[in-house]
Amino acid sequence: MAKVESLYGTTPAEIFASGLENAGDIAGVAAAVMWKDGRITAGWSNVDTALLARMILTLDEKQRRTTISDSDLMP
């Protein structure tokens, strides 16, 4: 059985970067989603890496837009 480690507090970008660094060792992807009501759903997938990358980058962008105001992003 696989060892499960917590990624609590890790950003999607950090997870993505780690995946890129270790891409040759990845056999599949396990994902967990914590919903606003506290439920957690989890599962695994051997999804195409390009789709996985897009999903992670999209989630990261949404998180950034939610937590950083537009004025903070302006030079």
Backbone as XML, in Angstrom:
<?xml version="1.0"?>
<chain id="A" units="angstrom">
  <residue number="1" name="MET">
    <atom name="N" x="0.840" y="-1.174" z="0.000"/>
    <atom name="CA" x="0.000" y="0.000" z="0.000"/>
    <atom name="C" x="0.889" y="1.243" z="0.000"/>
  </residue>
  <residue number="2" name="ALA">
    <atom name="N" x="0.454" y="2.259" z="-0.697"/>
    <atom name="CA" x="1.220" y="3.503" z="-0.794"/>
    <atom name="C" x="1.162" y="4.286" z="0.499"/>
  </residue>
  <residue number="3" name="LYS">
    <atom name="N" x="2.237" y="5.012" z="0.786"/>
    <atom name="CA" x="2.284" y="5.895" z="1.951"/>
    <atom name="C" x="1.599" y="7.205" z="1.571"/>
  </residue>
  <residue number="4" name="VAL">
    <atom name="N" x="0.719" y="7.683" z="2.427"/>
    <atom name="CA" x="0.016" y="8.937" z="2.177"/>
    <atom name="C" x="0.616" y="9.997" z="3.084"/>
  </residue>
  <residue number="5" name="GLU">
    <atom name="N" x="1.033" y="11.108" z="2.487"/>
    <atom name="CA" x="1.596" y="12.226" z="3.241"/>
    <atom name="C" x="0.687" y="13.430" z="3.089"/>
  </residue>
  <residue number="6" name="SER">
    <atom name="N" x="0.593" y="14.224" z="4.127"/>
    <atom name="CA" x="-0.241" y="15.415" z="4.100"/>
    <atom name="C" x="0.438" y="16.523" z="3.299"/>
  </residue>
  <residue number="7" name="LEU">
    <atom name="N" x="-0.340" y="17.216" z="2.525"/>
    <atom name="CA" x="0.131" y="18.393" z="1.792"/>
    <atom name="C" x="-0.528" y="19.653" z="2.345"/>
  </residue>
  <residue number="8" name="TYR">
    <atom name="N" x="-1.046" y="19.569" z="3.567"/>
    <atom name="CA" x="-1.737" y="20.697" z="4.171"/>
    <atom name="C" x="-0.841" y="21.932" z="4.164"/>
  </residue>
  <residue number="9" name="GLY">
    <atom name="N" x="-1.350" y="23.031" z="3.671"/>
    <atom name="CA" x="-0.594" y="24.276" z="3.627"/>
    <atom name="C" x="0.252" y="24.441" z="2.381"/>
  </residue>
  <residue number="10" name="THR">
    <atom name="N" x="0.283" y="23.419" z="1.532"/>
    <atom name="CA" x="1.074" y="23.493" z="0.303"/>
    <atom name="C" x="0.227" y="24.117" z="-0.799"/>
  </residue>
  <residue number="11" name="THR">
    <atom name="N" x="0.795" y="25.041" z="-1.538"/>
    <atom name="CA" x="0.033" y="25.675" z="-2.620"/>
    <atom name="C" x="0.021" y="24.774" z="-3.861"/>
  </residue>
  <residue number="12" name="PRO">
    <atom name="N" x="-0.980" y="24.936" z="-4.725"/>
    <atom name="CA" x="-0.984" y="24.171" z="-5.966"/>
    <atom name="C" x="0.296" y="24.377" z="-6.778"/>
  </residue>
  <residue number="13" name="ALA">
    <atom name="N" x="0.843" y="25.581" z="-6.771"/>
    <atom name="CA" x="2.073" y="25.841" z="-7.521"/>
    <atom name="C" x="3.243" y="25.016" z="-6.973"/>
  </residue>
  <residue number="14" name="GLU">
    <atom name="N" x="3.318" y="24.876" z="-5.657"/>
    <atom name="CA" x="4.388" y="24.077" z="-5.053"/>
    <atom name="C" x="4.231" y="22.601" z="-5.409"/>
  </residue>
  <residue number="15" name="ILE">
    <atom name="N" x="2.993" y="22.120" z="-5.403"/>
    <atom name="CA" x="2.736" y="20.733" z="-5.787"/>
    <atom name="C" x="3.140" y="20.518" z="-7.239"/>
  </residue>
  <residue number="16" name="PHE">
    <atom name="N" x="2.776" y="21.468" z="-8.102"/>
    <atom name="CA" x="3.096" y="21.369" z="-9.521"/>
    <atom name="C" x="4.614" y="21.374" z="-9.734"/>
  </residue>
  <residue number="17" name="ALA">
    <atom name="N" x="5.319" y="22.257" z="-9.049"/>
    <atom name="CA" x="6.773" y="22.335" z="-9.184"/>
    <atom name="C" x="7.422" y="21.029" z="-8.745"/>
  </residue>
  <residue number="18" name="SER">
    <atom name="N" x="6.946" y="20.460" z="-7.651"/>
    <atom name="CA" x="7.486" y="19.188" z="-7.171"/>
    <atom name="C" x="7.236" y="18.086" z="-8.197"/>
  </residue>
  <residue number="19" name="GLY">
    <atom name="N" x="6.055" y="18.117" z="-8.803"/>
    <atom name="CA" x="5.735" y="17.129" z="-9.836"/>
    <atom name="C" x="6.654" y="17.246" z="-11.035"/>
  </residue>
  <residue number="20" name="LEU">
    <atom name="N" x="6.971" y="18.478" z="-11.427"/>
    <atom name="CA" x="7.883" y="18.673" z="-12.555"/>
    <atom name="C" x="9.274" y="18.140" z="-12.236"/>
  </residue>
  <residue number="21" name="GLU">
    <atom name="N" x="9.721" y="18.386" z="-11.010"/>
    <atom name="CA" x="11.053" y="17.946" z="-10.600"/>
    <atom name="C" x="11.157" y="16.425" z="-10.525"/>
  </residue>
  <residue number="22" name="ASN">
    <atom name="N" x="10.032" y="15.762" z="-10.274"/>
    <atom name="CA" x="10.035" y="14.312" z="-10.086"/>
    <atom name="C" x="9.144" y="13.596" z="-11.098"/>
  </residue>
  <residue number="23" name="ALA">
    <atom name="N" x="8.954" y="14.188" z="-12.265"/>
    <atom name="CA" x="8.012" y="13.672" z="-13.254"/>
    <atom name="C" x="8.270" y="12.219" z="-13.630"/>
  </residue>
  <residue number="24" name="GLY">
    <atom name="N" x="9.518" y="11.820" z="-13.698"/>
    <atom name="CA" x="9.833" y="10.453" z="-14.088"/>
    <atom name="C" x="9.426" y="9.413" z="-13.072"/>
  </residue>
  <residue number="25" name="ASP">
    <atom name="N" x="9.164" y="9.823" z="-11.840"/>
    <atom name="CA" x="8.803" y="8.886" z="-10.781"/>
    <atom name="C" x="7.297" y="8.796" z="-10.551"/>
  </residue>
  <residue number="26" name="ILE">
    <atom name="N" x="6.504" y="9.583" z="-11.265"/>
    <atom name="CA" x="5.058" y="9.624" z="-11.032"/>
    <atom name="C" x="4.354" y="8.543" z="-11.835"/>
  </residue>
  <residue number="27" name="ALA">
    <atom name="N" x="3.571" y="7.709" z="-11.130"/>
    <atom name="CA" x="2.814" y="6.650" z="-11.784"/>
    <atom name="C" x="1.342" y="7.023" z="-11.933"/>
  </residue>
  <residue number="28" name="GLY">
    <atom name="N" x="0.851" y="7.896" z="-11.093"/>
    <atom name="CA" x="-0.542" y="8.324" z="-11.122"/>
    <atom name="C" x="-0.675" y="9.541" z="-10.236"/>
  </residue>
  <residue number="29" name="VAL">
    <atom name="N" x="-1.860" y="10.068" z="-10.136"/>
    <atom name="CA" x="-2.083" y="11.270" z="-9.339"/>
    <atom name="C" x="-3.243" y="11.022" z="-8.385"/>
  </residue>
  <residue number="30" name="ALA">
    <atom name="N" x="-2.996" y="11.287" z="-7.110"/>
    <atom name="CA" x="-4.058" y="11.231" z="-6.103"/>
    <atom name="C" x="-4.441" y="12.659" z="-5.787"/>
  </residue>
  <residue number="31" name="ALA">
    <atom name="N" x="-5.715" y="12.906" z="-5.672"/>
    <atom name="CA" x="-6.170" y="14.264" z="-5.388"/>
    <atom name="C" x="-7.237" y="14.236" z="-4.313"/>
  </residue>
  <residue number="32" name="ALA">
    <atom name="N" x="-7.239" y="15.248" z="-3.506"/>
    <atom name="CA" x="-8.283" y="15.415" z="-2.501"/>
    <atom name="C" x="-8.827" y="16.824" z="-2.630"/>
  </residue>
  <residue number="33" name="VAL">
    <atom name="N" x="-10.125" y="16.958" z="-2.469"/>
    <atom name="CA" x="-10.776" y="18.258" z="-2.543"/>
    <atom name="C" x="-11.503" y="18.495" z="-1.229"/>
  </residue>
  <residue number="34" name="MET">
    <atom name="N" x="-11.212" y="19.623" z="-0.571"/>
    <atom name="CA" x="-11.933" y="19.987" z="0.641"/>
    <atom name="C" x="-12.976" y="21.026" z="0.243"/>
  </residue>
  <residue number="35" name="TRP">
    <atom name="N" x="-14.223" y="20.673" z="0.466"/>
    <atom name="CA" x="-15.323" y="21.548" z="0.115"/>
    <atom name="C" x="-15.579" y="22.543" z="1.242"/>
  </residue>
  <residue number="36" name="LYS">
    <atom name="N" x="-16.295" y="23.624" z="0.943"/>
    <atom name="CA" x="-16.570" y="24.663" z="1.938"/>
    <atom name="C" x="-17.318" y="24.130" z="3.157"/>
  </residue>
  <residue number="37" name="ASP">
    <atom name="N" x="-18.089" y="23.058" z="2.979"/>
    <atom name="CA" x="-18.833" y="22.508" z="4.115"/>
    <atom name="C" x="-17.996" y="21.535" z="4.948"/>
  </residue>
  <residue number="38" name="GLY">
    <atom name="N" x="-16.699" y="21.408" z="4.632"/>
    <atom name="CA" x="-15.803" y="20.574" z="5.417"/>
    <atom name="C" x="-15.620" y="19.155" z="4.904"/>
  </residue>
  <residue number="39" name="ARG">
    <atom name="N" x="-16.445" y="18.733" z="3.937"/>
    <atom name="CA" x="-16.281" y="17.388" z="3.375"/>
    <atom name="C" x="-14.999" y="17.311" z="2.575"/>
  </residue>
  <residue number="40" name="ILE">
    <atom name="N" x="-14.394" y="16.133" z="2.543"/>
    <atom name="CA" x="-13.215" y="15.900" z="1.715"/>
    <atom name="C" x="-13.502" y="14.703" z="0.831"/>
  </residue>
  <residue number="41" name="THR">
    <atom name="N" x="-13.310" y="14.895" z="-0.463"/>
    <atom name="CA" x="-13.440" y="13.786" z="-1.408"/>
    <atom name="C" x="-12.060" y="13.544" z="-1.994"/>
  </residue>
  <residue number="42" name="ALA">
    <atom name="N" x="-11.749" y="12.296" z="-2.236"/>
    <atom name="CA" x="-10.412" y="11.962" z="-2.721"/>
    <atom name="C" x="-10.486" y="10.820" z="-3.719"/>
  </residue>
  <residue number="43" name="GLY">
    <atom name="N" x="-9.451" y="10.728" z="-4.522"/>
    <atom name="CA" x="-9.356" y="9.652" z="-5.490"/>
    <atom name="C" x="-8.043" y="9.754" z="-6.239"/>
  </residue>
  <residue number="44" name="TRP">
    <atom name="N" x="-7.864" y="8.905" z="-7.228"/>
    <atom name="CA" x="-6.630" y="8.945" z="-8.016"/>
    <atom name="C" x="-6.980" y="8.868" z="-9.488"/>
  </residue>
  <residue number="45" name="SER">
    <atom name="N" x="-6.032" y="9.262" z="-10.301"/>
    <atom name="CA" x="-6.241" y="9.262" z="-11.741"/>
    <atom name="C" x="-4.906" y="9.188" z="-12.450"/>
  </residue>
  <residue number="46" name="ASN">
    <atom name="N" x="-4.911" y="8.595" z="-13.624"/>
    <atom name="CA" x="-3.728" y="8.621" z="-14.479"/>
    <atom name="C" x="-3.982" y="9.592" z="-15.623"/>
  </residue>
  <residue number="47" name="VAL">
    <atom name="N" x="-4.595" y="10.723" z="-15.290"/>
    <atom name="CA" x="-4.958" y="11.760" z="-16.252"/>
    <atom name="C" x="-3.730" y="12.214" z="-17.058"/>
  </residue>
  <residue number="48" name="ASP">
    <atom name="N" x="-3.979" y="12.641" z="-18.260"/>
    <atom name="CA" x="-2.921" y="13.177" z="-19.110"/>
    <atom name="C" x="-2.206" y="14.315" z="-18.384"/>
  </residue>
  <residue number="49" name="THR">
    <atom name="N" x="-0.894" y="14.311" z="-18.428"/>
    <atom name="CA" x="-0.122" y="15.304" z="-17.673"/>
    <atom name="C" x="-0.430" y="16.735" z="-18.100"/>
  </residue>
  <residue number="50" name="ALA">
    <atom name="N" x="-0.729" y="16.964" z="-19.369"/>
    <atom name="CA" x="-1.048" y="18.323" z="-19.811"/>
    <atom name="C" x="-2.351" y="18.805" z="-19.174"/>
  </residue>
  <residue number="51" name="LEU">
    <atom name="N" x="-3.345" y="17.922" z="-19.075"/>
    <atom name="CA" x="-4.603" y="18.302" z="-18.425"/>
    <atom name="C" x="-4.396" y="18.535" z="-16.936"/>
  </residue>
  <residue number="52" name="LEU">
    <atom name="N" x="-3.580" y="17.721" z="-16.316"/>
    <atom name="CA" x="-3.291" y="17.900" z="-14.898"/>
    <atom name="C" x="-2.598" y="19.237" z="-14.661"/>
  </residue>
  <residue number="53" name="ALA">
    <atom name="N" x="-1.625" y="19.563" z="-15.486"/>
    <atom name="CA" x="-0.903" y="20.833" z="-15.353"/>
    <atom name="C" x="-1.863" y="22.009" z="-15.500"/>
  </residue>
  <residue number="54" name="ARG">
    <atom name="N" x="-2.746" y="21.930" z="-16.461"/>
    <atom name="CA" x="-3.705" y="23.028" z="-16.668"/>
    <atom name="C" x="-4.627" y="23.178" z="-15.463"/>
  </residue>
  <residue number="55" name="MET">
    <atom name="N" x="-5.097" y="22.042" z="-14.922"/>
    <atom name="CA" x="-5.976" y="22.098" z="-13.768"/>
    <atom name="C" x="-5.271" y="22.740" z="-12.579"/>
  </residue>
  <residue number="56" name="ILE">
    <atom name="N" x="-4.040" y="22.343" z="-12.308"/>
    <atom name="CA" x="-3.312" y="22.880" z="-11.164"/>
    <atom name="C" x="-3.032" y="24.368" z="-11.353"/>
  </residue>
  <residue number="57" name="LEU">
    <atom name="N" x="-2.627" y="24.760" z="-12.537"/>
    <atom name="CA" x="-2.358" y="26.179" z="-12.783"/>
    <atom name="C" x="-3.629" y="27.017" z="-12.691"/>
  </residue>
  <residue number="58" name="THR">
    <atom name="N" x="-4.745" y="26.457" z="-13.155"/>
    <atom name="CA" x="-6.020" y="27.166" z="-13.064"/>
    <atom name="C" x="-6.442" y="27.342" z="-11.611"/>
  </residue>
  <residue number="59" name="LEU">
    <atom name="N" x="-6.286" y="26.280" z="-10.809"/>
    <atom name="CA" x="-6.622" y="26.385" z="-9.386"/>
    <atom name="C" x="-5.716" y="27.387" z="-8.683"/>
  </residue>
  <residue number="60" name="ASP">
    <atom name="N" x="-4.437" y="27.382" z="-9.022"/>
    <atom name="CA" x="-3.508" y="28.328" z="-8.422"/>
    <atom name="C" x="-3.880" y="29.764" z="-8.776"/>
  </residue>
  <residue number="61" name="GLU">
    <atom name="N" x="-4.238" y="29.996" z="-10.032"/>
    <atom name="CA" x="-4.635" y="31.342" z="-10.462"/>
    <atom name="C" x="-5.890" y="31.790" z="-9.720"/>
  </residue>
  <residue number="62" name="LYS">
    <atom name="N" x="-6.864" y="30.881" z="-9.564"/>
    <atom name="CA" x="-8.085" y="31.229" z="-8.831"/>
    <atom name="C" x="-7.748" y="31.576" z="-7.387"/>
  </residue>
  <residue number="63" name="GLN">
    <atom name="N" x="-6.873" y="30.790" z="-6.771"/>
    <atom name="CA" x="-6.486" y="31.059" z="-5.385"/>
    <atom name="C" x="-5.804" y="32.418" z="-5.271"/>
  </residue>
  <residue number="64" name="ARG">
    <atom name="N" x="-4.940" y="32.734" z="-6.208"/>
    <atom name="CA" x="-4.248" y="34.032" z="-6.177"/>
    <atom name="C" x="-5.234" y="35.184" z="-6.328"/>
  </residue>
  <residue number="65" name="ARG">
    <atom name="N" x="-6.180" y="35.045" z="-7.254"/>
    <atom name="CA" x="-7.155" y="36.118" z="-7.474"/>
    <atom name="C" x="-8.068" y="36.303" z="-6.264"/>
  </residue>
  <residue number="66" name="THR">
    <atom name="N" x="-8.315" y="35.224" z="-5.538"/>
    <atom name="CA" x="-9.162" y="35.282" z="-4.359"/>
    <atom name="C" x="-8.440" y="35.918" z="-3.187"/>
  </residue>
  <residue number="67" name="THR">
    <atom name="N" x="-7.154" y="35.679" z="-3.068"/>
    <atom name="CA" x="-6.432" y="36.118" z="-1.873"/>
    <atom name="C" x="-5.580" y="37.364" z="-2.073"/>
  </residue>
  <residue number="68" name="ILE">
    <atom name="N" x="-5.333" y="37.771" z="-3.324"/>
    <atom name="CA" x="-4.510" y="38.949" z="-3.582"/>
    <atom name="C" x="-5.351" y="39.962" z="-4.357"/>
  </residue>
  <residue number="69" name="SER">
    <atom name="N" x="-5.424" y="41.181" z="-3.848"/>
    <atom name="CA" x="-6.221" y="42.193" z="-4.534"/>
    <atom name="C" x="-5.500" y="42.666" z="-5.803"/>
  </residue>
  <residue number="70" name="ASP">
    <atom name="N" x="-6.281" y="43.159" z="-6.751"/>
    <atom name="CA" x="-5.721" y="43.641" z="-8.016"/>
    <atom name="C" x="-4.701" y="44.762" z="-7.808"/>
  </residue>
  <residue number="71" name="SER">
    <atom name="N" x="-4.942" y="45.614" z="-6.810"/>
    <atom name="CA" x="-4.031" y="46.724" z="-6.564"/>
    <atom name="C" x="-2.656" y="46.220" z="-6.117"/>
  </residue>
  <residue number="72" name="ASP">
    <atom name="N" x="-2.605" y="45.053" z="-5.448"/>
    <atom name="CA" x="-1.329" y="44.483" z="-5.030"/>
    <atom name="C" x="-0.542" y="43.910" z="-6.213"/>
  </residue>
  <residue number="73" name="LEU">
    <atom name="N" x="-1.260" y="43.612" z="-7.291"/>
    <atom name="CA" x="-0.606" y="43.036" z="-8.465"/>
    <atom name="C" x="-0.077" y="44.083" z="-9.433"/>
  </residue>
  <residue number="74" name="MET">
    <atom name="N" x="-0.534" y="45.309" z="-9.265"/>
    <atom name="CA" x="-0.092" y="46.379" z="-10.170"/>
    <atom name="C" x="1.333" y="46.805" z="-9.819"/>
  </residue>
  <residue number="75" name="PRO">
    <atom name="N" x="2.172" y="47.071" z="-10.851"/>
    <atom name="CA" x="3.557" y="47.509" z="-10.584"/>
    <atom name="C" x="3.612" y="48.900" z="-10.008"/>
  </residue>
</chain>
